[in-house]
Amino acid sequence: MTTLPDDRRWRPAPLIKASALLHAGAVAATILRPEVWPWAAGAVVTDQAMLAIAGLWPRCSLLGPNWKRLPPEAAARGEVAITIDDGPEPKVTPTVLDLLDRHGVTATFFCIGERAMRHPELCREIVQRGHAVENHSLRHRHDFALLGLRGFVREIEAAQDTLAAITGMRPLFFRAPAGLRNPLLDPALCRLDLRLVSWTRRGFDTRDGNAEYVSARLLLGLNGGDILLLHDGNAARTTGGDAVILAVLPRLLDAIAAAKLCPVTLRSVIT
């Protein structure tokens, strides 16, 4: 178990502090020397572009804390986290649960609140079978990264309340839809006592139905501390019409066992 500090007050990341100072400096320079306004405006535009690029990079930590790997203590124990997004999906999730049971391992399911409301019994089954349900937003909005602070809080808190009411366990982690965000997500997560998680490696299994290629991406450099991303919802289909995760998961679990690694839920690392 990793012990994390209890103080969850928001502290701006260095890039955010630098951005605020730059904006203040640009305003002051323009007031004191109006003729420099083109340079000041150019600096502000460049800064905004950098913040936008950081938000479009899911594994970036420049906007705030972001779990790309498990903590060092978990990595040293040979632990890995299998994370499964966009469910629950009645045509896929039950088979995923059976495969996990067959291998005797646990996983973390990042569930969408509205889908959980439609299939509450399936969400409860995930937890009853020893896995964890975490927050993947209420609606998985395509414009999620364009929300403001209030919009983030409303969307994420609604999913928190929904998932907690269904499963009896309040999520501890959040993954942004498609991993995209803006600088206001970090203070929203601090307000809701959630930790942002991205991934070490993903298989691009929402786009690629070739199980061999998806497996190869996930297994390249497999090591303790990895956070691996798959999808039970919105999964690409194999040539046989099945969700590709159903073909990939057995290969992944066999490789993890062969490497003597231990799959764990994210919350088990900190609780």
NUSE-546371 format. One record per residue: residue in three letters; x, y, z of N, C-alpha, C in turn. Coordinates in pm, 1 decimal, decimal comma. Layout:
BEGIN
Ala|X|Y|Z|X|Y|Z|X|Y|Z
...
***
This chain:
BEGIN
Met|83,8|-119,0|0,0|0,0|0,0|0,0|87,6|124,3|0,0
Thr|49,9|223,5|-79,3|121,8|349,7|-85,0|49,2|452,8|-0,9
Thr|120,0|521,5|87,3|59,2|625,2|169,7|71,1|758,0|97,3
Leu|-44,2|821,8|74,7|-46,6|951,1|8,5|-86,1|1058,4|108,8
Pro|-42,6|1181,7|89,6|-77,7|1288,1|182,8|-227,8|1311,6|186,9
Asp|-279,7|1344,2|307,0|-423,0|1367,7|322,7|-464,8|1504,2|270,2
Asp|-371,2|1599,0|264,2|-402,7|1736,0|223,9|-423,6|1740,3|73,1
Arg|-550,7|1760,1|32,3|-582,5|1760,3|-109,6|-612,8|1901,5|-159,8
Arg|-568,0|2004,9|-88,0|-588,7|2140,6|-136,7|-517,5|2158,4|-270,2
Trp|-581,1|2235,4|-356,1|-523,9|2254,7|-489,3|-400,6|2343,7|-481,7
Arg|-294,9|2295,7|-545,1|-172,6|2374,1|-559,4|-139,7|2381,4|-707,9
Pro|-138,1|2499,4|-766,5|-112,3|2511,4|-910,5|21,0|2448,9|-949,8
Ala|19,9|2379,0|-1062,2|143,2|2322,7|-1115,1|236,2|2436,3|-1158,8
Pro|366,9|2410,7|-1165,8|461,3|2516,5|-1205,1|424,2|2585,4|-1336,5
Leu|375,9|2508,7|-1434,6|338,5|2570,9|-1562,2|223,0|2668,6|-1543,8
Ile|127,9|2634,9|-1457,9|13,8|2724,1|-1434,3|59,3|2851,3|-1363,8
Lys|148,2|2836,2|-1265,5|202,6|2954,6|-1197,6|275,4|3044,3|-1296,5
Ala|357,6|2983,5|-1382,0|432,9|3061,4|-1480,7|338,2|3131,0|-1576,9
Ser|230,4|3062,4|-1614,9|132,4|3121,7|-1706,0|65,8|3244,0|-1642,5
Ala|29,1|3232,2|-1515,3|-34,3|3344,6|-1446,1|60,9|3464,1|-1437,5
Leu|187,2|3435,9|-1406,2|285,8|3543,9|-1398,0|306,2|3610,4|-1534,6
Leu|308,1|3528,3|-1639,3|325,9|3584,1|-1773,9|209,6|3676,3|-1810,7
His|87,2|3632,2|-1779,3|-29,4|3715,9|-1810,7|-23,4|3847,7|-1733,9
Ala|10,9|3837,9|-1604,7|20,3|3960,5|-1525,0|129,6|4052,2|-1580,1
Gly|242,9|3993,3|-1617,8|352,0|4073,3|-1673,5|313,5|4137,5|-1805,1
Ala|238,7|4064,4|-1887,2|197,1|4119,7|-2016,0|104,4|4238,5|-1997,4
Val|12,2|4228,0|-1900,8|-79,0|4340,1|-1872,7|-0,4|4460,4|-1821,6
Ala|90,7|4434,6|-1726,5|168,7|4544,4|-1669,2|254,6|4612,3|-1775,9
Ala|318,6|4533,1|-1860,6|403,8|4590,1|-1965,2|322,4|4674,4|-2061,6
Thr|202,8|4628,9|-2095,7|118,0|4703,5|-2189,5|72,4|4835,3|-2129,1
Ile|45,6|4835,0|-1997,8|3,2|4958,6|-1930,5|119,4|5057,9|-1923,9
Leu|236,9|5007,6|-1888,6|352,6|5096,5|-1871,6|410,2|5142,5|-2004,4
Arg|408,0|5052,8|-2103,0|463,7|5086,1|-2234,5|369,0|5033,9|-2343,1
Pro|266,3|5110,1|-2376,2|165,3|5064,8|-2471,1|221,8|5016,1|-2604,3
Glu|338,3|5068,7|-2643,4|393,5|5031,3|-2773,6|438,3|4885,0|-2780,0
Val|452,0|4819,6|-2662,8|498,5|4680,0|-2663,5|381,4|4581,8|-2669,1
Trp|258,6|4632,9|-2687,7|143,4|4542,8|-2681,0|150,8|4426,7|-2781,0
Pro|205,7|4442,6|-2903,2|212,7|4325,4|-2992,0|298,3|4213,1|-2934,5
Trp|408,4|4251,1|-2867,2|494,0|4149,1|-2807,0|423,1|4082,8|-2688,6
Ala|354,6|4163,6|-2609,8|281,1|4108,8|-2495,4|170,1|4015,1|-2542,3
Ala|99,2|4057,8|-2646,1|-8,4|3973,4|-2697,9|47,4|3843,3|-2755,5
Gly|161,2|3853,6|-2824,1|223,5|3733,9|-2879,8|265,2|3635,8|-2772,0
Ala|316,4|3690,0|-2661,1|356,5|3603,2|-2549,9|235,9|3532,2|-2490,2
Val|125,1|3604,1|-2475,1|3,4|3544,0|-2419,2|-51,2|3436,6|-2512,8
Val|-52,8|3464,2|-2642,5|-102,2|3365,1|-2738,6|-15,6|3239,7|-2736,7
Thr|115,4|3258,1|-2730,5|207,5|3143,4|-2723,9|182,3|3061,8|-2598,0
Asp|162,3|3131,9|-2486,6|135,0|3063,7|-2360,0|6,0|2982,1|-2369,5
Gln|-98,0|3040,4|-2426,9|-225,0|2968,9|-2439,7|-210,4|2846,7|-2530,5
Ala|-128,7|2859,6|-2632,1|-104,7|2745,7|-2721,0|-35,0|2632,8|-2645,5
Met|61,2|2667,3|-2559,5|131,4|2565,9|-2480,4|35,2|2494,2|-2385,7
Leu|-54,4|2570,1|-2322,6|-151,9|2509,3|-2232,0|-246,0|2416,6|-2308,7
Ala|-285,0|2458,4|-2428,9|-373,9|2374,9|-2510,0|-304,9|2245,0|-2549,8
Ile|-178,3|2253,2|-2588,6|-103,1|2132,9|-2626,1|-90,7|2039,1|-2506,8
Ala|-65,2|2094,9|-2389,4|-55,8|2011,5|-2268,6|-187,2|1939,6|-2242,3
Gly|-299,3|2008,0|-2265,1|-430,3|1945,8|-2243,4|-462,8|1839,0|-2346,0
Leu|-402,8|1848,1|-2463,9|-426,5|1748,2|-2568,7|-332,8|1628,0|-2557,0
Trp|-242,8|1630,8|-2460,3|-145,6|1523,4|-2438,4|-188,5|1447,9|-2313,1
Pro|-259,9|1335,6|-2327,9|-321,1|1268,8|-2211,3|-224,8|1233,4|-2100,1
Arg|-99,9|1200,7|-2132,9|-5,3|1155,4|-2030,9|77,6|1270,1|-1973,0
Cys|42,1|1391,8|-2006,8|116,9|1508,5|-1961,3|86,4|1538,5|-1814,2
Ser|189,8|1576,9|-1738,7|173,3|1616,1|-1598,6|196,1|1766,0|-1578,2
Leu|206,2|1841,3|-1685,5|234,2|1984,5|-1673,4|116,5|2062,5|-1616,4
Leu|-5,9|2009,7|-1629,2|-123,8|2080,0|-1579,5|-162,7|2036,7|-1439,1
Gly|-93,2|1937,2|-1385,3|-125,0|1887,1|-1252,9|-90,4|1740,2|-1241,7
Pro|-104,1|1682,4|-1121,1|-70,0|1541,5|-1100,5|-148,9|1450,4|-1194,3
Asn|-80,4|1346,6|-1243,1|-141,6|1257,4|-1341,7|-73,3|1121,4|-1329,2
Trp|-147,6|1021,4|-1285,2|-90,2|887,7|-1270,7|-69,0|825,2|-1407,7
Lys|55,1|813,3|-1451,3|88,8|742,2|-1574,7|138,0|601,7|-1544,2
Arg|185,6|584,5|-1421,9|232,3|455,7|-1372,2|189,3|441,8|-1226,5
Leu|191,3|320,7|-1177,3|167,0|299,5|-1035,5|283,9|357,4|-955,7
Pro|263,3|387,3|-828,0|372,3|439,5|-744,9|490,1|342,4|-740,0
Pro|609,4|393,6|-711,8|730,7|309,3|-712,5|720,0|185,6|-623,7
Glu|654,3|198,8|-507,9|642,9|83,1|-418,4|564,9|-30,2|-485,0
Ala|458,1|5,5|-556,8|378,5|-95,8|-626,5|458,3|-156,5|-742,0
Ala|532,2|-73,4|-813,3|615,9|-123,3|-923,1|718,7|-221,9|-871,2
Ala|777,6|-190,9|-754,7|879,1|-279,9|-697,0|819,4|-414,3|-658,2
Arg|691,1|-416,8|-626,2|624,2|-542,9|-592,2|580,9|-619,2|-717,3
Gly|606,5|-564,4|-833,1|566,7|-629,6|-957,7|418,8|-618,2|-987,3
Glu|356,1|-511,3|-938,9|213,1|-492,3|-961,4|187,6|-413,2|-1089,8
Val|81,7|-448,1|-1158,7|36,2|-374,6|-1276,2|-113,4|-351,1|-1261,9
Ala|-165,3|-251,6|-1331,6|-308,6|-221,9|-1326,7|-368,3|-234,2|-1466,0
Ile|-466,2|-322,5|-1478,5|-544,9|-332,8|-1601,8|-666,3|-242,3|-1583,9
Thr|-680,1|-143,7|-1670,2|-792,5|-51,3|-1660,5|-877,7|-63,5|-1786,4
Ile|-1009,8|-62,7|-1766,6|-1104,1|-91,7|-1874,9|-1207,8|20,3|-1878,3
Asp|-1217,6|87,6|-1991,4|-1296,8|210,2|-2002,9|-1427,0|194,3|-2081,0
Asp|-1516,0|293,2|-2057,4|-1634,2|322,8|-2139,4|-1753,0|230,2|-2115,5
Gly|-1747,1|143,4|-2018,4|-1859,4|57,1|-1987,0|-1949,0|119,9|-1881,7
Pro|-2038,6|36,4|-1824,9|-2051,6|-107,0|-1856,1|-2126,3|-130,2|-1987,4
Glu|-2091,5|-239,2|-2054,1|-2149,1|-277,3|-2182,7|-2202,9|-420,5|-2170,6
Pro|-2336,0|-438,1|-2170,3|-2393,8|-570,7|-2145,0|-2347,4|-681,4|-2239,0
Lys|-2310,1|-646,6|-2362,8|-2268,6|-749,1|-2457,8|-2120,4|-786,0|-2444,7
Val|-2047,1|-712,1|-2363,1|-1902,6|-735,1|-2352,8|-1857,3|-754,7|-2208,5
Thr|-1901,2|-668,4|-2117,8|-1850,7|-669,4|-1980,7|-1865,9|-804,1|-1910,6
Pro|-1979,6|-874,8|-1921,8|-1989,5|-1004,6|-1852,8|-1881,7|-1104,2|-1895,7
Thr|-1848,8|-1106,5|-2023,7|-1743,6|-1197,3|-2071,0|-1607,0|-1152,4|-2020,3
Val|-1584,6|-1021,5|-2014,7|-1459,9|-969,6|-1958,2|-1446,4|-1013,7|-1812,7
Leu|-1553,6|-1005,0|-1737,2|-1550,8|-1047,4|-1597,1|-1520,6|-1196,6|-1585,5
Asp|-1577,4|-1275,2|-1674,4|-1549,6|-1419,4|-1671,9|-1402,6|-1448,9|-1701,3
Leu|-1345,7|-1377,0|-1796,8|-1204,4|-1396,9|-1830,9|-1115,2|-1358,8|-1713,2
Leu|-1147,3|-1248,4|-1647,8|-1068,9|-1206,7|-1531,3|-1079,7|-1309,4|-1419,0
Asp|-1201,1|-1361,2|-1397,0|-1220,4|-1463,7|-1293,5|-1139,1|-1589,1|-1324,4
Arg|-1139,7|-1626,5|-1451,1|-1071,1|-1748,0|-1492,3|-921,2|-1739,4|-1462,3
His|-867,1|-1619,6|-1470,4|-724,5|-1599,8|-1443,3|-699,9|-1555,8|-1299,0
Gly|-806,1|-1535,7|-1223,5|-790,9|-1499,2|-1082,8|-728,9|-1363,2|-1061,0
Val|-762,6|-1265,2|-1145,8|-703,2|-1131,7|-1132,6|-812,4|-1025,6|-1121,1
Thr|-772,7|-908,6|-1074,7|-865,7|-796,8|-1060,4|-828,7|-684,8|-1156,7
Ala|-927,2|-600,9|-1185,3|-907,0|-489,6|-1278,3|-985,2|-368,6|-1229,0
Thr|-957,8|-255,5|-1290,0|-1027,2|-130,8|-1259,1|-1111,3|-91,3|-1379,7
Phe|-1241,0|-69,5|-1356,3|-1333,5|-31,5|-1463,3|-1368,2|116,7|-1448,7
Phe|-1328,9|196,9|-1547,2|-1367,8|337,5|-1549,5|-1501,6|346,9|-1622,3
Cys|-1607,3|363,9|-1543,9|-1743,6|356,3|-1597,7|-1802,2|494,9|-1623,4
Ile|-1882,7|503,4|-1726,4|-1955,6|625,5|-1760,0|-2085,1|626,8|-1679,6
Gly|-2112,5|738,3|-1612,7|-2227,8|745,3|-1522,9|-2359,8|709,8|-1588,4
Glu|-2387,4|763,5|-1706,9|-2514,4|735,9|-1773,4|-2527,8|588,9|-1810,4
Arg|-2418,7|524,7|-1849,5|-2424,7|381,7|-1881,1|-2446,4|300,1|-1753,7
Ala|-2386,3|345,2|-1645,8|-2406,7|276,9|-1517,1|-2553,2|286,2|-1474,9
Met|-2616,3|400,5|-1500,2|-2758,4|415,3|-1467,3|-2844,9|320,6|-1549,2
Arg|-2804,1|296,8|-1674,5|-2881,2|205,5|-1759,9|-2859,5|59,8|-1722,7
His|-2742,3|29,3|-1665,7|-2709,2|-110,3|-1632,8|-2654,1|-119,6|-1489,8
Pro|-2732,2|-79,5|-1391,0|-2680,3|-77,2|-1253,5|-2642,0|-214,8|-1200,8
Glu|-2717,0|-318,5|-1242,8|-2685,2|-453,0|-1193,5|-2547,9|-499,1|-1241,1
Leu|-2509,5|-456,8|-1360,4|-2379,2|-494,3|-1413,9|-2267,9|-419,8|-1340,5
Cys|-2293,9|-293,6|-1307,3|-2196,2|-216,4|-1230,6|-2176,5|-278,4|-1092,5
Arg|-2284,8|-319,3|-1031,3|-2272,1|-383,5|-899,8|-2198,4|-516,1|-910,0
Glu|-2221,4|-588,6|-1018,3|-2153,7|-716,9|-1036,0|-2002,6|-699,0|-1046,6
Ile|-1959,0|-591,5|-1112,1|-1815,4|-563,4|-1123,1|-1753,2|-558,6|-984,2
Val|-1816,8|-486,0|-893,5|-1763,2|-471,5|-757,8|-1776,9|-600,9|-679,8
Gln|-1890,1|-668,6|-695,2|-1911,9|-793,6|-621,4|-1810,9|-901,4|-659,1
Arg|-1757,2|-893,2|-779,4|-1658,8|-991,9|-823,8|-1514,6|-948,8|-796,6
Gly|-1499,1|-846,8|-712,6|-1367,8|-810,0|-662,7|-1294,8|-700,8|-737,1
His|-1360,2|-637,3|-833,2|-1296,5|-532,1|-911,6|-1335,9|-394,7|-858,5
Ala|-1282,4|-290,3|-917,6|-1311,2|-153,8|-873,8|-1379,0|-76,8|-986,3
Val|-1473,2|8,1|-948,4|-1539,6|98,6|-1041,8|-1493,5|239,9|-1011,3
Glu|-1440,8|307,8|-1112,5|-1393,8|445,3|-1096,5|-1466,0|536,6|-1195,8
Asn|-1439,4|665,1|-1186,2|-1517,0|769,5|-1253,3|-1460,4|803,0|-1391,8
His|-1546,8|790,5|-1493,1|-1508,2|826,3|-1630,3|-1604,0|930,8|-1686,5
Ser|-1656,1|1015,1|-1597,2|-1748,9|1124,5|-1627,0|-1892,3|1073,0|-1638,1
Leu|-1985,5|1165,5|-1639,2|-2127,6|1128,6|-1645,2|-2169,6|1087,5|-1785,0
Arg|-2126,2|1165,3|-1884,8|-2176,9|1143,3|-2021,0|-2070,2|1116,4|-2126,0
His|-1942,5|1122,7|-2088,8|-1834,0|1104,2|-2185,8|-1850,5|1203,1|-2301,3
Arg|-1865,3|1330,1|-2265,3|-1889,4|1435,2|-2364,3|-1768,3|1453,8|-2454,9
His|-1796,7|1476,4|-2584,6|-1687,2|1500,8|-2678,5|-1624,5|1638,7|-2656,6
Asp|-1700,5|1729,0|-2592,6|-1647,0|1862,9|-2565,9|-1601,0|1875,9|-2420,9
Phe|-1572,0|1763,8|-2357,5|-1535,2|1766,1|-2216,0|-1419,7|1862,3|-2188,9
Ala|-1318,1|1860,4|-2272,6|-1198,6|1941,8|-2249,8|-1225,9|2091,5|-2264,0
Leu|-1344,6|2129,6|-2311,9|-1378,3|2271,0|-2327,8|-1458,1|2325,3|-2209,9
Leu|-1489,4|2240,2|-2112,4|-1568,9|2283,8|-1998,2|-1489,0|2378,0|-1908,8
Gly|-1562,4|2460,0|-1831,2|-1501,0|2542,6|-1729,4|-1501,6|2471,9|-1594,9
Leu|-1458,4|2541,0|-1492,0|-1449,0|2479,8|-1359,8|-1584,5|2427,8|-1312,8
Arg|-1688,8|2508,0|-1322,7|-1821,3|2463,6|-1278,8|-1870,8|2346,4|-1361,9
Gly|-1843,8|2352,0|-1492,0|-1886,0|2242,2|-1578,6|-1816,6|2112,2|-1542,4
Phe|-1687,1|2118,2|-1515,0|-1613,7|1998,3|-1472,0|-1672,9|1942,8|-1342,6
Val|-1693,8|2030,4|-1245,6|-1744,6|1984,6|-1116,0|-1882,1|1920,6|-1132,3
Arg|-1971,0|1983,7|-1208,3|-2105,1|1927,1|-1227,2|-2099,0|1790,3|-1293,7
Glu|-2022,8|1779,3|-1400,7|-2015,1|1655,0|-1477,2|-1953,6|1541,5|-1395,6
Ile|-1844,8|1571,5|-1326,0|-1772,9|1466,9|-1253,1|-1844,5|1431,7|-1123,1
Glu|-1898,3|1533,2|-1055,1|-1967,4|1506,2|-928,3|-2095,0|1426,1|-951,5
Ala|-2163,8|1452,8|-1061,5|-2283,6|1375,5|-1092,9|-2248,9|1229,1|-1114,2
Ala|-2135,8|1203,8|-1182,0|-2091,5|1065,1|-1199,9|-2050,8|1004,3|-1066,5
Gln|-1982,9|1083,1|-981,2|-1945,3|1034,3|-848,0|-2068,5|986,7|-770,8
Asp|-2170,4|1071,9|-767,1|-2291,2|1039,4|-690,7|-2361,5|917,1|-749,5
Thr|-2365,0|909,2|-881,9|-2431,3|797,2|-948,7|-2360,1|665,7|-919,1
Leu|-2229,6|663,4|-938,4|-2153,3|539,2|-919,8|-2151,8|496,7|-772,8
Ala|-2143,6|593,8|-682,2|-2144,3|561,1|-539,4|-2279,3|503,0|-498,1
Ala|-2388,5|560,6|-550,1|-2522,0|511,0|-515,1|-2544,1|369,0|-566,9
Ile|-2489,0|338,4|-683,6|-2509,2|206,5|-744,7|-2422,0|100,5|-679,0
Thr|-2295,3|132,1|-657,7|-2199,5|30,8|-610,9|-2176,1|31,5|-460,3
Gly|-2211,2|142,7|-394,0|-2182,5|154,3|-251,6|-2039,7|196,1|-222,7
Met|-1962,7|225,2|-327,1|-1822,7|267,6|-310,5|-1800,3|395,2|-391,9
Arg|-1752,0|499,4|-325,0|-1726,8|625,0|-394,7|-1594,4|616,3|-471,1
Pro|-1592,7|649,6|-599,3|-1467,5|643,6|-676,3|-1356,9|729,3|-615,8
Leu|-1234,8|681,3|-632,2|-1116,4|753,0|-585,1|-1034,9|810,1|-700,6
Phe|-1063,0|761,2|-823,2|-983,7|800,1|-939,7|-1075,6|849,2|-1051,3
Phe|-1018,9|933,6|-1137,0|-1091,7|986,2|-1252,5|-1003,6|974,9|-1375,9
Arg|-1064,1|934,1|-1485,0|-996,5|938,5|-1615,0|-1080,3|1024,2|-1708,7
Ala|-1018,1|1122,2|-1770,7|-1089,6|1212,5|-1860,0|-1128,2|1141,5|-1989,7
Pro|-1244,0|1174,6|-2046,5|-1281,3|1118,3|-2176,7|-1171,6|1145,5|-2280,1
Ala|-1123,2|1037,8|-2341,2|-1013,4|1045,0|-2438,4|-884,9|1099,9|-2378,1
Gly|-882,6|1119,6|-2246,8|-763,3|1172,1|-2180,4|-743,1|1320,9|-2197,5
Leu|-840,4|1391,8|-2257,0|-822,8|1533,6|-2288,8|-877,9|1621,7|-2177,1
Arg|-811,7|1737,8|-2155,0|-851,8|1824,5|-2045,0|-800,9|1965,8|-2068,8
Asn|-824,9|2052,9|-1970,2|-766,0|2186,1|-1970,8|-720,0|2218,9|-1828,8
Pro|-654,8|2333,6|-1805,2|-597,1|2360,5|-1672,5|-697,6|2363,6|-1557,7
Leu|-826,9|2376,2|-1587,0|-926,4|2385,2|-1480,1|-969,2|2249,0|-1426,3
Leu|-926,5|2140,8|-1491,4|-965,1|2008,1|-1440,8|-898,6|1977,2|-1306,9
Asp|-773,3|2014,5|-1290,8|-701,0|1979,7|-1168,4|-767,6|2039,0|-1043,5
Pro|-802,9|2168,3|-1040,8|-872,4|2218,7|-921,7|-1008,5|2152,8|-900,2
Ala|-1077,2|2115,0|-1008,8|-1205,5|2046,1|-994,0|-1186,3|1910,2|-927,7
Leu|-1083,4|1837,0|-968,6|-1057,6|1705,7|-909,3|-1016,8|1718,4|-762,8
Cys|-938,4|1819,9|-730,3|-901,7|1841,3|-590,4|-1025,7|1868,8|-505,8
Arg|-1117,5|1947,1|-559,6|-1241,6|1976,8|-486,5|-1320,9|1850,1|-459,6
Leu|-1316,3|1754,2|-552,7|-1392,9|1630,6|-539,5|-1311,1|1515,9|-482,2
Asp|-1187,1|1543,0|-442,0|-1097,2|1443,3|-382,4|-1076,0|1324,0|-475,5
Leu|-1045,4|1354,4|-600,6|-1018,6|1251,9|-701,1|-877,7|1268,4|-755,8
Arg|-820,5|1157,5|-801,4|-686,9|1157,9|-860,1|-698,6|1128,6|-1009,2
Leu|-632,3|1206,6|-1091,3|-633,6|1185,9|-1235,7|-543,0|1069,3|-1273,2
Val|-594,5|982,8|-1360,9|-517,8|867,6|-1409,5|-518,3|868,2|-1561,9
Ser|-402,6|849,9|-1621,1|-397,3|825,0|-1765,6|-354,3|680,0|-1784,7
Trp|-237,6|654,7|-1842,7|-195,3|517,5|-1866,3|-46,8|515,5|-1901,2
Thr|10,8|399,0|-1886,7|147,2|376,6|-1934,1|144,2|340,4|-2081,9
Arg|45,9|256,2|-2115,7|38,4|203,1|-2252,2|-106,0|171,0|-2285,3
Arg|-144,7|196,9|-2408,4|-279,1|160,9|-2453,1|-270,6|86,1|-2585,4
Gly|-375,8|10,2|-2613,4|-374,3|-72,0|-2733,9|-445,6|-10,6|-2852,7
Phe|-505,9|109,3|-2833,6|-587,4|172,8|-2938,4|-697,6|77,0|-2984,3
Asp|-760,1|11,5|-2887,0|-859,5|-91,7|-2918,4|-997,9|-36,3|-2948,3
Thr|-1014,7|96,0|-2949,2|-1139,7|151,6|-2999,5|-1131,8|175,2|-3150,3
Arg|-1010,3|169,3|-3204,8|-990,5|195,9|-3347,7|-941,3|75,5|-3425,6
Asp|-869,3|-13,2|-3356,8|-803,5|-125,2|-3424,8|-864,2|-256,3|-3377,7
Gly|-924,6|-330,4|-3470,5|-985,5|-458,5|-3436,6|-891,8|-576,8|-3453,0
Asn|-765,6|-550,3|-3481,9|-667,4|-657,7|-3497,3|-608,4|-691,2|-3360,9
Ala|-647,0|-806,2|-3304,9|-605,3|-842,8|-3169,3|-454,1|-855,2|-3157,8
Glu|-389,2|-898,6|-3263,8|-243,4|-914,9|-3258,9|-174,9|-780,5|-3241,9
Tyr|-219,9|-679,8|-3317,3|-158,3|-548,3|-3308,9|-188,5|-481,2|-3174,2
Val|-313,4|-494,0|-3128,4|-351,9|-434,4|-3000,8|-269,7|-497,1|-2888,6
Ser|-256,3|-629,1|-2890,5|-178,5|-699,3|-2787,5|-32,8|-655,3|-2789,9
Ala|23,6|-642,3|-2909,8|164,6|-604,1|-2922,2|189,5|-467,0|-2860,0
Arg|97,7|-373,5|-2879,2|115,5|-239,7|-2821,1|113,6|-246,2|-2668,3
Leu|24,0|-325,9|-2613,9|12,5|-335,6|-2468,6|130,7|-408,7|-2405,4
Leu|186,5|-503,9|-2476,0|291,3|-589,3|-2418,9|432,2|-536,0|-2441,0
Leu|447,8|-437,2|-2527,5|580,6|-383,5|-2555,6|639,0|-319,6|-2429,5
Gly|745,1|-379,1|-2375,3|808,3|-324,9|-2256,0|730,9|-347,6|-2127,8
Leu|641,6|-445,9|-2125,9|559,9|-474,4|-2007,1|648,3|-487,1|-1883,2
Asn|607,8|-416,5|-1776,5|690,6|-416,0|-1656,2|606,7|-378,6|-1535,2
Gly|659,6|-404,7|-1417,3|592,5|-366,5|-1294,8|566,4|-216,9|-1290,9
Gly|448,3|-179,1|-1242,3|410,8|-38,9|-1235,7|329,1|9,5|-1353,6
Asp|315,1|-72,8|-1457,8|240,1|-31,0|-1576,8|91,3|-14,8|-1546,2
Ile|31,3|86,2|-1607,8|-113,5|103,2|-1611,1|-155,3|82,7|-1756,3
Leu|-233,0|-22,1|-1781,4|-268,2|-62,3|-1917,0|-413,9|-28,0|-1946,1
Leu|-441,6|19,2|-2066,3|-574,8|66,9|-2102,4|-638,5|-19,6|-2210,5
Leu|-759,4|-68,9|-2179,6|-845,3|-140,3|-2274,6|-986,7|-84,2|-2264,3
His|-1075,9|-128,4|-2353,8|-1214,5|-80,0|-2353,9|-1313,7|-195,5|-2365,9
Asp|-1413,9|-195,6|-2274,8|-1527,3|-285,9|-2295,0|-1639,3|-212,3|-2367,9
Gly|-1651,9|-81,1|-2347,6|-1744,3|0,4|-2425,5|-1671,6|64,4|-2542,8
Asn|-1744,5|87,7|-2651,6|-1686,8|150,5|-2771,7|-1568,3|73,3|-2828,6
Ala|-1566,3|-57,1|-2806,8|-1453,2|-138,6|-2853,1|-1462,0|-164,4|-3003,2
Ala|-1346,1|-162,7|-3069,1|-1341,0|-203,2|-3209,4|-1374,7|-351,9|-3220,2
Arg|-1417,3|-393,5|-3337,5|-1458,3|-532,3|-3360,1|-1354,9|-607,6|-3443,4
Thr|-1340,7|-734,8|-3409,8|-1255,2|-822,6|-3489,0|-1327,7|-858,3|-3618,2
Thr|-1259,1|-930,3|-3706,5|-1324,3|-973,4|-3830,6|-1442,5|-1064,8|-3801,7
Gly|-1442,8|-1129,3|-3685,3|-1555,0|-1214,6|-3646,9|-1668,3|-1140,4|-3581,6
Gly|-1652,1|-1008,9|-3562,5|-1758,2|-927,3|-3506,4|-1757,0|-915,1|-3355,0
Asp|-1655,9|-970,2|-3288,6|-1647,7|-962,0|-3143,0|-1567,7|-838,9|-3100,6
Ala|-1597,2|-790,1|-2981,2|-1516,7|-680,1|-2925,9|-1372,9|-728,3|-2912,2
Val|-1278,7|-649,1|-2959,2|-1139,8|-694,5|-2966,6|-1081,9|-723,1|-2828,4
Ile|-1133,4|-658,4|-2724,5|-1083,1|-685,4|-2589,8|-1097,8|-832,5|-2552,8
Leu|-1198,4|-899,5|-2606,0|-1221,5|-1039,4|-2570,9|-1113,4|-1131,2|-2628,8
Ala|-1051,3|-1088,4|-2737,2|-940,7|-1165,3|-2794,1|-807,0|-1122,9|-2733,6
Val|-797,4|-996,6|-2693,3|-671,4|-943,7|-2640,9|-649,6|-983,5|-2495,3
Leu|-754,2|-979,9|-2416,1|-739,4|-998,9|-2272,2|-674,3|-1131,8|-2234,1
Pro|-712,5|-1246,3|-2293,6|-642,8|-1371,0|-2257,0|-493,2|-1366,6|-2286,4
Arg|-454,2|-1308,8|-2399,2|-311,5|-1296,2|-2432,4|-240,4|-1208,4|-2330,0
Leu|-304,2|-1098,3|-2294,4|-245,2|-1006,0|-2198,4|-228,8|-1072,6|-2062,1
Leu|-331,1|-1141,1|-2016,5|-325,5|-1205,3|-1884,7|-221,8|-1317,2|-1881,0
Asp|-211,4|-1391,9|-1989,9|-108,1|-1497,0|-1996,3|31,7|-1436,0|-1990,9
Ala|51,6|-1324,8|-2061,5|182,8|-1259,5|-2063,1|216,1|-1201,7|-1926,0
Ile|118,9|-1145,3|-1859,0|140,6|-1090,5|-1724,6|180,2|-1202,6|-1628,6
Ala|110,3|-1315,4|-1636,9|143,2|-1429,6|-1550,2|283,4|-1482,8|-1581,0
Ala|317,7|-1491,7|-1709,9|449,9|-1541,6|-1748,7|561,2|-1450,5|-1698,8
Ala|532,4|-1320,5|-1690,6|631,3|-1223,8|-1642,1|632,7|-1214,8|-1489,6
Lys|547,8|-1297,7|-1425,7|538,1|-1300,1|-1278,4|498,6|-1163,0|-1221,6
Leu|409,7|-1096,9|-1292,5|354,2|-970,5|-1246,6|216,6|-994,4|-1185,0
Cys|171,8|-901,7|-1104,3|46,4|-919,3|-1030,6|-51,0|-806,3|-1062,0
Pro|-161,8|-834,4|-1130,7|-261,7|-730,5|-1156,8|-334,0|-689,9|-1027,9
Val|-351,1|-559,6|-1009,8|-419,7|-506,4|-892,4|-513,8|-395,0|-937,0
Thr|-609,2|-361,3|-851,3|-690,6|-243,0|-877,6|-613,9|-119,4|-834,7
Leu|-647,6|-6,1|-893,7|-580,6|118,0|-857,0|-602,8|151,2|-709,8
Arg|-725,3|130,6|-662,5|-753,7|170,0|-524,1|-682,3|81,4|-422,7
Ser|-649,5|-40,9|-462,1|-578,5|-128,2|-367,9|-437,5|-77,8|-339,6
Val|-385,4|6,0|-428,4|-250,4|58,3|-411,5|-245,7|165,6|-302,6
Ile|-359,0|232,0|-279,1|-357,6|344,6|-184,6|-448,7|323,2|-64,5
Thr|-522,9|211,5|-59,0|-614,0|189,8|52,7|-576,0|64,6|129,5
***
